[in-house]
Amino acid sequence: WLPEAKSLRQNKNKPLRYFTLPGKWAYDILFFEKEGIIQKDMRGFPDVRFCDNRPKSYSDAKRLLGNTIGKKENFERLVLDDQVEFWDGFPYDIYNLDFCGTCFPDNQPPFSETFQAIEKIITKHASNNQHPFIIFLTMKALDSETNPQAKEQLIQNIETNRTDANFTQQINALIPDTRTFANQNFVDFILISIPKIICHLSQSHCDVEVKAQAKYLRHSPKAGDYYITKFVFISLP
C-alpha cells in the first residue's frame, strides 16, 4: 500500500484526503502521517474521516485521533444514507476499506451493500472527473460465511468470459470448470472475482487498474483457519 500512497502523494503534490476503517489503534492513520502522506494539526487530522461500528473500537480510535471527524457507524450506511460525516470530506484520495467480514455476507442479498457503496463512490468521482483515487479493499474469504446466491452469481460472472471468443482459450486453460474451481479453491476464486466486480462497477464511469492482490492465512477459534484477501485499485482519468 505504501508505494501506491506515496506515488499518489507525489503526483498530487499535497497531503492526501483519506477515509479509513482504522480499528482501535488507528495504525494506518498514524503511519501515513509519519510518512507525510496525510497531515496532522494540533487538534487531529483535518483531511481524514473514519468510522467503526463497534463502540469500544470506535471510542479507542477517537481518543487517539482527537478532533478527527469519525462516526460509530457502518461504512455502508455512511455512504448509502448520505451521512454528513462521510460526504463533507468527499472526494477522498484514498479509501482504506479494511473489513472484518466477507463482502458477501450470508444475511444480505447477493449484490451486497458494500459493493453498492463502492459503486456510489466511483460514480460520484467520475461525475466530477475527480481522478486518480485509490481503493484498498480487504475482506475475509470464507465459503461458509458467503451468501450462496452471491457465490452463484460470481460463478456465472466468470462463465461470461468463456462465451467471449477473446477470452475462451485463456479461461478454459485457467479454470476448466468454474463451479469445481469455486468449491475447491474458494480463496483463489475470490481473488479472481473481486477485481472483475470492481471493474464491472466502474466500466461505464472510468477505468480502474488492479495494481495488486494478495492473500494470507488467519485463524480464529470460531472460524478456524481462513484467508484474508487484499486488493489495490486505482482509478484512471
N, C-alpha and C positions, 0 to 999 in steps of 0.2 A: 504493500500500500504506500509506503513512504516514498519510493521513487516517483510514482504517479502523482502523489500530492505535491512533492517538491517541483516536479515538472510543470504542473498547473500553476503553482505559486509563481514560478519564474515567468511563465507565459503571460500571466495577468499583471505581473509587476506590482502586486499589492497583497496584503493579508487576505485570506480567503474567508468566505462566509460558509459556515459549517453547521449541518444538522446531524445529530447523532443519538443513539440509544446507548448511553455510556456505561451503564452498570454502576454499582455503588462506589467504585473507586475512581471513575472517570479518567482512567489511564490514557485513553486516546486523546482527550482534550489537553491534558497536561503535557503529553508527549508532543503533540502538534504545536503547542505554544513554545516548548523548548526548542523545536526545530525551526521556528519562525514562520510556520505555515498559517497560524491564526494569531491574533493579537489579544493581549490582556491589558486592562486598565486597573485602576485602584479598586474598582467595585466588582470586577468579574471579567467575562469575555463578551464584549458587546455584539460581536457578529456571530455568536454561537446560539443555537436553540437546541433543546434536548427534551426527551420525555422518557418516562418509565412508568409502567402500570402497577409496579409493586411498591407499596407505601414505604417500607423500610429502605429499599434500594434507592428510591427517589429522594427521600429525606437525607440519606447519607451523601448522595451526589450533590444535592443542593447545598449542604454545609461546606463542601469542598469548593463549590463554584461561585459562591457569593451571590451577587445580583444577576448572574447569568439567567436569562429567561428560560424557564422549563415548565413542564406540567406533568402531574401524575395522571397519565392517560395512555391509551394505546396509540401507537403511530397511526394506525388506520383511521381511527376516529378523529384524530387531529386533522388529517388531510381531507377525508371524505366529508366531514361535518364543517369544514371551513373554519376551524377554530383559530382565533387570532394569534395564539402562541406559536403556531407554525407559520401562518401566512404573512404575519407582519415582518418576518425575516426573509421572505422569499424575494428573489431567487437565491438559492444556495449554490456554492461551487462544488461542494462535496456533501453527499448523503452517505452516512455510515449506518446501514441497516443491519445491525447485528442481532438477529432474532434468537430467542431461546428454543422456540419450537419449529415445526415444519411450516412451509409456506402453503401447504395444502392440508390444513387440519381436518380431522375426521368429523368435526361438528360444523363445517362450513360448506357451501356449495363449491363445485369444482373450481370455478374461477374465483379464487379467494379474495377477500377484502384487501389482502396485502398487495396483490397484483392490480387490483382496481386503483389503489392509492398510488402505486408506482406509475401506472398509466396516466393518471391525472397529473402527476408532477411532470412527466415527459411532455404531455400535451401543452401544459402551461409554459414550459420553457420554449417549446417550438413556436407557439403562437406569438411570442415576443422576441424570437430569434436570440435567446439567451444561451449561447454556447461558447466554449465547451463546458460540460459539467461531468462529474464523476459519481457513479453509484457503486459503493462497496456493499455487497449483499452476502450475508452469512446466514445459513439455515441448517437445521438438522435434516439428515436424510435417513429416515426410518420408515420402512414399509408399513409396519404395524400401526403407525400413527398418521398414515396418509389416507385421505378420502379415496375410497375405491373408484368412485366416478371420476375424480381428478386423475388418478393413475390411468384409467382407461382413455381419457381424453389425451393425455400425454403420449400414450401408445399410438393413438390414431394420428396425432400430430406428427410423429416421426414417420408413420406409414405414408403420409402425403409425399414425402421425399422419394419414396420408392416408385411412385407413379409418375414422377418428373424425369424425363429422359436425361436431363442434365446431371441427375444425382443417382439414378438407379444402380449403376455399376458400383459406385462408392458405398452406398447404403447396403447393398447386397453383400459386399465384402466385409463391411464392418459389423453389420447386425443382420445375419441371415433370417432370424425370426425375432421380431420386436417383443412379443409377449414373453417368450422364453428369456430373452435378454433382461427384460424388466424384472422378472421374477427371480432370476439367478444372480443378476448384477445390478441391484437396485441403485446403489450409490453412483455407479458409472452412468446408469440410466438418467439419474437426476442431473449429473454433470453435463450431459448432452441436452437434456430437455429444457433446463432453465434458460440458457442463452438463446435457445430457439424462441421461447416465450417472450423474453425481453425484446429481442429483435423484431418479433411479430408486433408487439405493442407499439413499437416506435416507427414501424416502416412507413406509415403514411404521414409522419411528422418530421423525422430526422433520421440520420444514420447513426447507428450505435456500433462501436467496436468492442469486441470481447478481448480485453487486454490480458486477463489471467483467470484461471480456475484451478482449484486445489481441493483436496480432501484430507482430513486427519481423524484418527481414531480417538474416541472418548468412551468413558464408562460411567454408568450411574447404577446405584442399587436397584432402581425401579426398571430402567430400560435395558440394563446390561450393556454390552458393547454396542456402540453405534458410531456413525460418522458425522462429522461436521463438514459441510461443503462451503466453499468461499468463491466469490466471483468479483471481478472488477470490470465495470462497463464504463466507457467514455463516449459521450455524445459528440458528434462532429457537426460543424456548421454546414 
